[in-house]
Amino acid sequence: MKAKLVLSIVWLLVGIAIGIGIATMSFAPRASYVSPPVVTRATLPKLQQQPPPPVRAQATQMSKPPFRDRLMALSEMNSLLRAKIRVPLLVGEDINEDFVKLYGMSAHEVAQLKASFSAAKHKIAELDAAHALIEPMGVHAYSISIPAYPQEGGVVYDELMRSIREVLGDERFAAYLSTGNELLDTSAFGKFGMSETVIAIRPAEVGEAPGSTSGSISGFGGDRPMQVVVDTDTSAFPTLYPEIYRKMLAAGLWK
């Protein structure tokens, strides 16, 4: 009897548990259904005013400057050669047209360089006049000596190199320096005061064409600077050395 009673109680509990589970499943909340928005005349303007979704901008590749391939080709070629190919910035006192083409310079950049060169020449001419020692040597004949002034000339040189770098930019300026800098060798800037200069002025000789000018450079060893000797006549001198000519006129030395 006790075993039957216990068994009845167990079945009763199992039945109650099954009933509770079924009831729970029957009354579980269902996912709510959301109807799609209805577009009417009232809501249409609001939808039109909404900004479009952002569009991710595609990265654009910057175009390569045209001079880069030319300068790279020149650099690679020079790396193989013992005698380097050099395209100077100046030919005489003028900007080299080949340099302009190789380095892809614009007309504005060329004009900027010309202005910088003109300013540097004027500063050197003023320094020449300030240091010039003038000695009359007879009728319409003079001897002018200009000692070296490397410190003052070096300031002019540094200013000019900064101007060239500003015009060319770092990439082209580095390529220019890699092939050599000829500005110290050219006569356009009086070697920036690195040399002594001796000017001999004389009247034009009989049968000689006016404006005759000749020159030579002597290199001294050790601590002595090189010497530049210029021989010119009285008709060419005012154009070659205008600042010294003005100084001689002001001092009453030019007859």
Phi and psi restraints in degrees (value plus and minus 20) as a CYANA .aco file:
   2 LYS   PHI     -83.2   -43.2
   2 LYS   PSI     -58.5   -18.5
   3 ALA   PHI     -85.1   -45.1
   3 ALA   PSI     -60.0   -20.0
   4 LYS   PHI     -85.0   -45.0
   4 LYS   PSI     -57.9   -17.9
   5 LEU   PHI     -85.1   -45.1
   5 LEU   PSI     -64.1   -24.1
   6 VAL   PHI     -84.1   -44.1
   6 VAL   PSI     -62.9   -22.9
   7 LEU   PHI     -83.1   -43.1
   7 LEU   PSI     -58.2   -18.2
   8 SER   PHI     -84.5   -44.5
   8 SER   PSI     -60.9   -20.9
   9 ILE   PHI     -85.0   -45.0
   9 ILE   PSI     -59.7   -19.7
  10 VAL   PHI     -82.4   -42.4
  10 VAL   PSI     -65.2   -25.2
  11 TRP   PHI     -85.3   -45.3
  11 TRP   PSI     -54.1   -14.1
  12 LEU   PHI     -83.8   -43.8
  12 LEU   PSI     -63.4   -23.4
  13 LEU   PHI     -85.4   -45.4
  13 LEU   PSI     -60.4   -20.4
  14 VAL   PHI     -82.5   -42.5
  14 VAL   PSI     -60.0   -20.0
  15 GLY   PHI     -84.9   -44.9
  15 GLY   PSI     -60.5   -20.5
  16 ILE   PHI     -83.8   -43.8
  16 ILE   PSI     -61.2   -21.2
  17 ALA   PHI     -84.0   -44.0
  17 ALA   PSI     -62.1   -22.1
  18 ILE   PHI     -84.2   -44.2
  18 ILE   PSI     -59.2   -19.2
  19 GLY   PHI     -85.2   -45.2
  19 GLY   PSI     -60.2   -20.2
  20 ILE   PHI     -84.1   -44.1
  20 ILE   PSI     -61.6   -21.6
  21 GLY   PHI     -82.5   -42.5
  21 GLY   PSI     -62.9   -22.9
  22 ILE   PHI     -84.8   -44.8
  22 ILE   PSI     -59.1   -19.1
  23 ALA   PHI     -86.0   -46.0
  23 ALA   PSI     -58.4   -18.4
  24 THR   PHI     -85.0   -45.0
  24 THR   PSI     -62.8   -22.8
  25 MET   PHI     -86.7   -46.7
  25 MET   PSI     -52.6   -12.6
  26 SER   PHI     -91.0   -51.0
  26 SER   PSI     -55.2   -15.2
  27 PHE   PHI    -121.1   -81.1
  27 PHE   PSI      -5.7    34.3
  28 ALA   PHI     -87.0   -47.0
  28 ALA   PSI     117.7   157.7
  29 PRO   PHI     -89.1   -49.1
  29 PRO   PSI     116.5   156.5
  30 ARG   PHI    -108.5   -68.5
  30 ARG   PSI     133.4   173.4
  31 ALA   PHI     -82.6   -42.6
  31 ALA   PSI     112.1   152.1
  32 SER   PHI     -92.9   -52.9
  32 SER   PSI     124.2   164.2
  33 TYR   PHI    -115.3   -75.3
  33 TYR   PSI     104.6   144.6
  34 VAL   PHI    -125.3   -85.3
  34 VAL   PSI     100.6   140.6
  35 SER   PHI     -96.1   -56.1
  35 SER   PSI     126.6   166.6
  36 PRO   PHI     -85.4   -45.4
  36 PRO   PSI     131.9   171.9
  37 PRO   PHI     -85.2   -45.2
  37 PRO   PSI     122.6   162.6
  38 VAL   PHI    -119.1   -79.1
  38 VAL   PSI     101.4   141.4
  39 VAL   PHI    -104.7   -64.7
  39 VAL   PSI     100.3   140.3
  40 THR   PHI    -140.0  -100.0
  40 THR   PSI     158.8   198.8
  41 ARG   PHI     -83.4   -43.4
  41 ARG   PSI     -48.5    -8.5
  42 ALA   PHI     -96.5   -56.5
  42 ALA   PSI     -56.6   -16.6
  43 THR   PHI    -109.4   -69.4
  43 THR   PSI     -36.6     3.4
  44 LEU   PHI     -81.1   -41.1
  44 LEU   PSI     -66.3   -26.3
  45 PRO   PHI     -80.0   -40.0
  45 PRO   PSI     -57.1   -17.1
  46 LYS   PHI     -84.8   -44.8
  46 LYS   PSI     -58.7   -18.7
  47 LEU   PHI     -87.1   -47.1
  47 LEU   PSI     -56.5   -16.5
  48 GLN   PHI     -89.3   -49.3
  48 GLN   PSI     -47.7    -7.7
  49 GLN   PHI     -99.0   -59.0
  49 GLN   PSI     -36.1     3.9
  50 GLN   PHI     -89.7   -49.7
  50 GLN   PSI     113.8   153.8
  51 PRO   PHI     -87.8   -47.8
  51 PRO   PSI     128.2   168.2
  52 PRO   PHI     -87.4   -47.4
  52 PRO   PSI     136.2   176.2
  53 PRO   PHI     -81.5   -41.5
  53 PRO   PSI     123.9   163.9
  54 PRO   PHI     -82.8   -42.8
  54 PRO   PSI     119.8   159.8
  55 VAL   PHI    -125.7   -85.7
  55 VAL   PSI     105.3   145.3
  56 ARG   PHI     -90.5   -50.5
  56 ARG   PSI     100.9   140.9
  57 ALA   PHI     -89.8   -49.8
  57 ALA   PSI     117.4   157.4
  58 GLN   PHI    -103.1   -63.1
  58 GLN   PSI     113.9   153.9
  59 ALA   PHI     -87.4   -47.4
  59 ALA   PSI     108.6   148.6
  60 THR   PHI    -119.1   -79.1
  60 THR   PSI     115.2   155.2
  61 GLN   PHI    -100.0   -60.0
  61 GLN   PSI     106.5   146.5
  62 MET   PHI     -88.0   -48.0
  62 MET   PSI     118.9   158.9
  63 SER   PHI     -90.6   -50.6
  63 SER   PSI     123.9   163.9
  64 LYS   PHI    -101.8   -61.8
  64 LYS   PSI     113.8   153.8
  65 PRO   PHI     -81.3   -41.3
  65 PRO   PSI     123.2   163.2
  66 PRO   PHI     -86.3   -46.3
  66 PRO   PSI     -45.6    -5.6
  67 PHE   PHI     -94.7   -54.7
  67 PHE   PSI     -38.1     1.9
  68 ARG   PHI     -82.7   -42.7
  68 ARG   PSI     -65.2   -25.2
  69 ASP   PHI     -83.5   -43.5
  69 ASP   PSI     -58.9   -18.9
  70 ARG   PHI     -85.5   -45.5
  70 ARG   PSI     -65.0   -25.0
  71 LEU   PHI     -87.9   -47.9
  71 LEU   PSI     -55.8   -15.8
  72 MET   PHI     -86.0   -46.0
  72 MET   PSI     -60.5   -20.5
  73 ALA   PHI     -84.1   -44.1
  73 ALA   PSI     -61.0   -21.0
  74 LEU   PHI     -84.6   -44.6
  74 LEU   PSI     -61.1   -21.1
  75 SER   PHI     -84.2   -44.2
  75 SER   PSI     -63.1   -23.1
  76 GLU   PHI     -84.5   -44.5
  76 GLU   PSI     -58.7   -18.7
  77 MET   PHI     -87.2   -47.2
  77 MET   PSI     -62.2   -22.2
  78 ASN   PHI     -86.6   -46.6
  78 ASN   PSI     -46.8    -6.8
  79 SER   PHI     -88.0   -48.0
  79 SER   PSI     -37.7     2.3
  80 LEU   PHI    -120.1   -80.1
  80 LEU   PSI     -34.0     6.0
  81 LEU   PHI    -124.5   -84.5
  81 LEU   PSI     125.3   165.3
  82 ARG   PHI    -100.4   -60.4
  82 ARG   PSI     -62.4   -22.4
  83 ALA   PHI    -112.8   -72.8
  83 ALA   PSI      85.1   125.1
  84 LYS   PHI     -91.6   -51.6
  84 LYS   PSI     126.4   166.4
  85 ILE   PHI    -102.2   -62.2
  85 ILE   PSI     105.5   145.5
  86 ARG   PHI    -146.8  -106.8
  86 ARG   PSI     108.1   148.1
  87 VAL   PHI    -132.6   -92.6
  87 VAL   PSI      79.1   119.1
  88 PRO   PHI     -89.1   -49.1
  88 PRO   PSI     133.8   173.8
  89 LEU   PHI     -91.6   -51.6
  89 LEU   PSI     -55.3   -15.3
  90 LEU   PHI    -138.2   -98.2
  90 LEU   PSI     126.0   166.0
  91 VAL   PHI    -139.7   -99.7
  91 VAL   PSI      85.8   125.8
  92 GLY   PHI      50.8    90.8
  92 GLY   PSI    -136.8   -96.8
  93 GLU   PHI    -134.5   -94.5
  93 GLU   PSI     -10.3    29.7
  94 ASP   PHI    -130.9   -90.9
  94 ASP   PSI     132.4   172.4
  95 ILE   PHI     -88.7   -48.7
  95 ILE   PSI     112.4   152.4
  96 ASN   PHI     -91.0   -51.0
  96 ASN   PSI     103.6   143.6
  97 GLU   PHI     -84.6   -44.6
  97 GLU   PSI     -52.6   -12.6
  98 ASP   PHI     -85.9   -45.9
  98 ASP   PSI     -56.9   -16.9
  99 PHE   PHI     -82.9   -42.9
  99 PHE   PSI     -62.2   -22.2
 100 VAL   PHI     -79.5   -39.5
 100 VAL   PSI     -63.3   -23.3
 101 LYS   PHI     -90.8   -50.8
 101 LYS   PSI     -65.5   -25.5
 102 LEU   PHI     -82.2   -42.2
 102 LEU   PSI     -61.8   -21.8
 103 TYR   PHI    -112.3   -72.3
 103 TYR   PSI     -14.0    26.0
 104 GLY   PHI      38.8    78.8
 104 GLY   PSI      23.9    63.9
 105 MET   PHI    -101.7   -61.7
 105 MET   PSI     120.4   160.4
 106 SER   PHI    -104.5   -64.5
 106 SER   PSI     147.5   187.5
 107 ALA   PHI     -82.3   -42.3
 107 ALA   PSI     -55.9   -15.9
 108 HIS   PHI     -85.6   -45.6
 108 HIS   PSI     -60.9   -20.9
 109 GLU   PHI     -85.8   -45.8
 109 GLU   PSI     -59.9   -19.9
 110 VAL   PHI     -81.9   -41.9
 110 VAL   PSI     -62.5   -22.5
 111 ALA   PHI     -83.1   -43.1
 111 ALA   PSI     -58.6   -18.6
 112 GLN   PHI     -82.8   -42.8
 112 GLN   PSI     -63.4   -23.4
 113 LEU   PHI     -85.4   -45.4
 113 LEU   PSI     -61.4   -21.4
 114 LYS   PHI     -80.8   -40.8
 114 LYS   PSI     -60.9   -20.9
 115 ALA   PHI     -84.2   -44.2
 115 ALA   PSI     -59.9   -19.9
 116 SER   PHI     -86.5   -46.5
 116 SER   PSI     -60.7   -20.7
 117 PHE   PHI     -84.9   -44.9
 117 PHE   PSI     -61.9   -21.9
 118 SER   PHI     -82.5   -42.5
 118 SER   PSI     -62.2   -22.2
 119 ALA   PHI     -85.0   -45.0
 119 ALA   PSI     -60.4   -20.4
 120 ALA   PHI     -85.7   -45.7
 120 ALA   PSI     -61.2   -21.2
 121 LYS   PHI     -81.9   -41.9
 121 LYS   PSI     -61.1   -21.1
 122 HIS   PHI     -85.0   -45.0
 122 HIS   PSI     -60.4   -20.4
 123 LYS   PHI     -85.3   -45.3
 123 LYS   PSI     -61.2   -21.2
 124 ILE   PHI     -85.4   -45.4
 124 ILE   PSI     -60.3   -20.3
 125 ALA   PHI     -82.3   -42.3
 125 ALA   PSI     -59.0   -19.0
 126 GLU   PHI     -86.9   -46.9
 126 GLU   PSI     -58.9   -18.9
 127 LEU   PHI     -87.3   -47.3
 127 LEU   PSI     -58.3   -18.3
 128 ASP   PHI     -78.5   -38.5
 128 ASP   PSI     -66.3   -26.3
 129 ALA   PHI     -85.7   -45.7
 129 ALA   PSI     -58.2   -18.2
 130 ALA   PHI     -87.0   -47.0
 130 ALA   PSI     -52.1   -12.1
 131 HIS   PHI    -116.8   -76.8
 131 HIS   PSI     -28.1    11.9
 132 ALA   PHI     -88.0   -48.0
 132 ALA   PSI     114.8   154.8
 133 LEU   PHI    -129.6   -89.6
 133 LEU   PSI      95.0   135.0
 134 ILE   PHI    -126.1   -86.1
 134 ILE   PSI     110.0   150.0
 135 GLU   PHI    -151.8  -111.8
 135 GLU   PSI      96.7   136.7
 136 PRO   PHI     -83.7   -43.7
 136 PRO   PSI     120.1   160.1
 137 MET   PHI    -144.6  -104.6
 137 MET   PSI       1.3    41.3
 138 GLY   PHI     110.0   150.0
 138 GLY   PSI    -182.5  -142.5
 139 VAL   PHI     -91.3   -51.3
 139 VAL   PSI      97.9   137.9
 140 HIS   PHI      34.9    74.9
 140 HIS   PSI      13.7    53.7
 141 ALA   PHI    -152.9  -112.9
 141 ALA   PSI     118.7   158.7
 142 TYR   PHI    -165.9  -125.9
 142 TYR   PSI     134.4   174.4
 143 SER   PHI    -142.9  -102.9
 143 SER   PSI     103.1   143.1
 144 ILE   PHI    -140.4  -100.4
 144 ILE   PSI     107.1   147.1
 145 SER   PHI    -137.8   -97.8
 145 SER   PSI     114.4   154.4
 146 ILE   PHI    -142.1  -102.1
 146 ILE   PSI      88.6   128.6
 147 PRO   PHI     -88.7   -48.7
 147 PRO   PSI     141.1   181.1
 148 ALA   PHI     -86.3   -46.3
 148 ALA   PSI     124.4   164.4
 149 TYR   PHI    -156.7  -116.7
 149 TYR   PSI      47.6    87.6
 150 PRO   PHI     -82.7   -42.7
 150 PRO   PSI     -52.6   -12.6
 151 GLN   PHI     -88.9   -48.9
 151 GLN   PSI     -69.3   -29.3
 152 GLU   PHI     -87.4   -47.4
 152 GLU   PSI     -60.9   -20.9
 153 GLY   PHI     -85.6   -45.6
 153 GLY   PSI     -53.4   -13.4
 154 GLY   PHI     -84.6   -44.6
 154 GLY   PSI     -52.7   -12.7
 155 VAL   PHI     -84.7   -44.7
 155 VAL   PSI     -62.9   -22.9
 156 VAL   PHI     -83.5   -43.5
 156 VAL   PSI     -61.7   -21.7
 157 TYR   PHI     -81.3   -41.3
 157 TYR   PSI     -66.3   -26.3
 158 ASP   PHI     -82.4   -42.4
 158 ASP   PSI     -60.4   -20.4
 159 GLU   PHI     -83.2   -43.2
 159 GLU   PSI     -61.4   -21.4
 160 LEU   PHI     -86.5   -46.5
 160 LEU   PSI     -61.4   -21.4
 161 MET   PHI     -84.8   -44.8
 161 MET   PSI     -56.4   -16.4
 162 ARG   PHI     -84.3   -44.3
 162 ARG   PSI     -59.2   -19.2
 163 SER   PHI     -84.7   -44.7
 163 SER   PSI     -61.7   -21.7
 164 ILE   PHI     -83.4   -43.4
 164 ILE   PSI     -60.5   -20.5
 165 ARG   PHI     -86.2   -46.2
 165 ARG   PSI     -59.3   -19.3
 166 GLU   PHI     -83.7   -43.7
 166 GLU   PSI     -56.1   -16.1
 167 VAL   PHI     -95.6   -55.6
 167 VAL   PSI     -66.6   -26.6
 168 LEU   PHI     -98.6   -58.6
 168 LEU   PSI     -49.4    -9.4
 169 GLY   PHI      64.6   104.6
 169 GLY   PSI     145.8   185.8
 170 ASP   PHI     -82.0   -42.0
 170 ASP   PSI     -61.8   -21.8
 171 GLU   PHI     -86.8   -46.8
 171 GLU   PSI     -70.1   -30.1
 172 ARG   PHI     -91.1   -51.1
 172 ARG   PSI     -53.7   -13.7
 173 PHE   PHI     -84.7   -44.7
 173 PHE   PSI     -61.7   -21.7
 174 ALA   PHI     -83.1   -43.1
 174 ALA   PSI     -59.4   -19.4
 175 ALA   PHI     -85.5   -45.5
 175 ALA   PSI     -57.6   -17.6
 176 TYR   PHI     -83.7   -43.7
 176 TYR   PSI     -65.5   -25.5
 177 LEU   PHI     -87.8   -47.8
 177 LEU   PSI     -50.0   -10.0
 178 SER   PHI     -86.7   -46.7
 178 SER   PSI     -43.1    -3.1
 179 THR   PHI    -119.4   -79.4
 179 THR   PSI     -16.9    23.1
 180 GLY   PHI      86.5   126.5
 180 GLY   PSI     125.8   165.8
 181 ASN   PHI    -131.9   -91.9
 181 ASN   PSI      92.6   132.6
 182 GLU   PHI    -111.7   -71.7
 182 GLU   PSI     -17.8    22.2
 183 LEU   PHI     -84.9   -44.9
 183 LEU   PSI     -51.6   -11.6
 184 LEU   PHI     -93.5   -53.5
 184 LEU   PSI     -40.2    -0.2
 185 ASP   PHI    -112.5   -72.5
 185 ASP   PSI     -43.1    -3.1
 186 THR   PHI     -96.1   -56.1
 186 THR   PSI     132.9   172.9
 187 SER   PHI    -104.8   -64.8
 187 SER   PSI     -22.4    17.6
 188 ALA   PHI     -82.4   -42.4
 188 ALA   PSI     -49.0    -9.0
 189 PHE   PHI    -139.7   -99.7
 189 PHE   PSI       4.6    44.6
 190 GLY   PHI      37.4    77.4
 190 GLY   PSI       7.0    47.0
 191 LYS   PHI      36.8    76.8
 191 LYS   PSI       3.4    43.4
 192 PHE   PHI      33.5    73.5
 192 PHE   PSI      18.8    58.8
 193 GLY   PHI      52.8    92.8
 193 GLY   PSI      -6.2    33.8
 194 MET   PHI    -102.4   -62.4
 194 MET   PSI     -31.1     8.9
 195 SER   PHI    -146.6  -106.6
 195 SER   PSI     139.1   179.1
 196 GLU   PHI    -101.8   -61.8
 196 GLU   PSI     126.4   166.4
 197 THR   PHI    -147.0  -107.0
 197 THR   PSI     112.0   152.0
 198 VAL   PHI    -141.8  -101.8
 198 VAL   PSI     102.9   142.9
 199 ILE   PHI    -134.6   -94.6
 199 ILE   PSI     103.8   143.8
 200 ALA   PHI    -127.2   -87.2
 200 ALA   PSI      97.8   137.8
 201 ILE   PHI    -129.6   -89.6
 201 ILE   PSI     112.3   152.3
 202 ARG   PHI    -167.4  -127.4
 202 ARG   PSI     140.4   180.4
 203 PRO   PHI     -87.7   -47.7
 203 PRO   PSI     133.6   173.6
 204 ALA   PHI     -86.0   -46.0
 204 ALA   PSI     116.0   156.0
 205 GLU   PHI     -96.1   -56.1
 205 GLU   PSI     142.1   182.1
 206 VAL   PHI     -82.8   -42.8
 206 VAL   PSI     108.1   148.1
 207 GLY   PHI      63.6   103.6
 207 GLY   PSI     -22.4    17.6
 208 GLU   PHI    -110.6   -70.6
 208 GLU   PSI     118.0   158.0
 209 ALA   PHI     -88.5   -48.5
 209 ALA   PSI     116.9   156.9
 210 PRO   PHI     -80.8   -40.8
 210 PRO   PSI     129.3   169.3
 211 GLY   PHI      65.3   105.3
 211 GLY   PSI      -2.7    37.3
 212 SER   PHI     -90.5   -50.5
 212 SER   PSI     112.2   152.2
 213 THR   PHI    -164.1  -124.1
 213 THR   PSI     117.8   157.8
 214 SER   PHI    -159.6  -119.6
 214 SER   PSI     142.4   182.4
 215 GLY   PHI    -176.6  -136.6
 215 GLY   PSI     142.1   182.1
 216 SER   PHI    -169.9  -129.9
 216 SER   PSI     138.5   178.5
 217 ILE   PHI    -146.2  -106.2
 217 ILE   PSI     108.8   148.8
 218 SER   PHI    -136.0   -96.0
 218 SER   PSI     108.9   148.9
 219 GLY   PHI    -117.9   -77.9
 219 GLY   PSI     105.5   145.5
 220 PHE   PHI    -122.0   -82.0
 220 PHE   PSI     126.7   166.7
 221 GLY   PHI    -109.1   -69.1
 221 GLY   PSI     154.9   194.9
 222 GLY   PHI      50.1    90.1
 222 GLY   PSI    -157.1  -117.1
 223 ASP   PHI    -108.2   -68.2
 223 ASP   PSI     -27.9    12.1
 224 ARG   PHI     -98.4   -58.4
 224 ARG   PSI     116.1   156.1
 225 PRO   PHI     -96.5   -56.5
 225 PRO   PSI     144.0   184.0
 226 MET   PHI     -87.6   -47.6
 226 MET   PSI     142.9   182.9
 227 GLN   PHI    -143.4  -103.4
 227 GLN   PSI     112.4   152.4
 228 VAL   PHI    -128.4   -88.4
 228 VAL   PSI     104.5   144.5
 229 VAL   PHI    -132.4   -92.4
 229 VAL   PSI     104.4   144.4
 230 VAL   PHI    -139.3   -99.3
 230 VAL   PSI     108.0   148.0
 231 ASP   PHI    -135.8   -95.8
 231 ASP   PSI     100.3   140.3
 232 THR   PHI    -165.1  -125.1
 232 THR   PSI     142.5   182.5
 233 ASP   PHI    -118.5   -78.5
 233 ASP   PSI     154.0   194.0
 234 THR   PHI     -87.4   -47.4
 234 THR   PSI     -42.4    -2.4
 235 SER   PHI     -99.1   -59.1
 235 SER   PSI     -47.8    -7.8
 236 ALA   PHI    -111.7   -71.7
 236 ALA   PSI     -45.4    -5.4
 237 PHE   PHI     -78.9   -38.9
 237 PHE   PSI     -66.7   -26.7
 238 PRO   PHI     -77.6   -37.6
 238 PRO   PSI     -51.0   -11.0
 239 THR   PHI     -99.7   -59.7
 239 THR   PSI     -56.6   -16.6
 240 LEU   PHI     -92.2   -52.2
 240 LEU   PSI     -59.1   -19.1
 241 TYR   PHI    -152.6  -112.6
 241 TYR   PSI      50.4    90.4
 242 PRO   PHI     -83.4   -43.4
 242 PRO   PSI     -55.1   -15.1
 243 GLU   PHI     -90.6   -50.6
 243 GLU   PSI     -59.2   -19.2
 244 ILE   PHI     -88.2   -48.2
 244 ILE   PSI     -58.3   -18.3
 245 TYR   PHI     -80.0   -40.0
 245 TYR   PSI     -63.3   -23.3
 246 ARG   PHI     -84.2   -44.2
 246 ARG   PSI     -59.4   -19.4
 247 LYS   PHI     -82.1   -42.1
 247 LYS   PSI     -61.1   -21.1
 248 MET   PHI     -88.6   -48.6
 248 MET   PSI     -57.4   -17.4
 249 LEU   PHI     -84.8   -44.8
 249 LEU   PSI     -64.6   -24.6
 250 ALA   PHI     -83.7   -43.7
 250 ALA   PSI     -51.8   -11.8
 251 ALA   PHI    -109.3   -69.3
 251 ALA   PSI     -21.1    18.9
 252 GLY   PHI      53.3    93.3
 252 GLY   PSI       3.2    43.2
 253 LEU   PHI    -110.4   -70.4
 253 LEU   PSI     -42.4    -2.4
 254 TRP   PHI    -108.0   -68.0
 254 TRP   PSI      99.1   139.1
